[in-house]
């Protein structure tokens, strides 16, 4: 496995693409992960990237910036690239814009078929990467899994800087606001993923008794969800109405455990509604227990370093590079202390190449559990050298 990192803050989209691609370009590159500002003309950015790269390009817009080995790269215009290559890596990519399909599941299924056809092979990949638009990630994943099975997953959802839906995902020369892109990876190189919210469980918990759609939590223990949550936090309901809920819950979201209790998938309450229901950033199911979780901002920052140490222990050998998916909500809570996150990364990884993006949904897995979508989480992946 080989890696190179590139970045640019050039305001001209085409020039930014050329600059970061030249920095990251290498012989035998097999895939380039690209994370950029939503303010760019992304078609021009991709043209610049494709003028240099001969390998597939995949990625999405990132919330406020990226972190690379030289530090945080952000502002109105930024782009970061991680190129992966090597003789023991094969990658096929597929893309599907939601508008062209009846459902997100159909879109995911077609994207996976395109990725397999690109390589002219149809066996299960060793791992897979997904990026998608927020709101239907679970259904895109169901479609992909229908084609390739349960290959270990990493990735995250597209984001913008203002949570107004200005996000995009892209693959080679294709761009969409809603849809999915997938990279199926075949490799003999060891890899590992650590997927965690790194929050502490509290004693506040209840059973979901009513849900509207997939992501609107109406009742917990037959009580209005927002009222129940406010009582747990000893807060006034009016202080959690509208988008006040989103920022208030960064340090105290909800969690749902997997069937064995190995993973707590975080559910981020995002909007307090007039009927005292709460819009949530991932799917919910009636009859499931939700737990109120907690972490201070100091703990959110420290969790990056702690999670990387866990990941290094998991892979158990020399690491070639790290692909780090960090929730944009956590990033917002950390605010101007982002350089402390960078310092924590460097303490663990040293000179090993890495890239960190900031997403509006995170994907990963835990041991024998299913691939999972969460929010306010970290999905950190390490690739071995050989």
Protein Blocks (a to p, Z undefined) as FASTA:
>chain_A
ZZdddddfbfblklmmmmmmmmmgcehiabdcddddfkbcfklmmmmmmmmmmcdcdddd
dehiacdfkbccedjbdcdddddedjkbccddddddfklpfbfklmmmmmmmmmmmmnop
abdcfbdcddddehilmmmmmmmmmmnopaddeddddddfkonopaccdehjaccfbdcd
ddddddfbdcdddddekiacdfbdcddfbdehjllcfbgghiafklmmmmmnopafklmg
cjllmmmmmmoccddddfkopaccddddfbdcfkopacdfbdcdehiacddddddfklmm
mmmmmmmmmmmmmnopacfbdcddddfklmmmnmmmlmmmmmmmmmmnomaccdddddfb
dcddehjbccdddehiacdddddfZZ
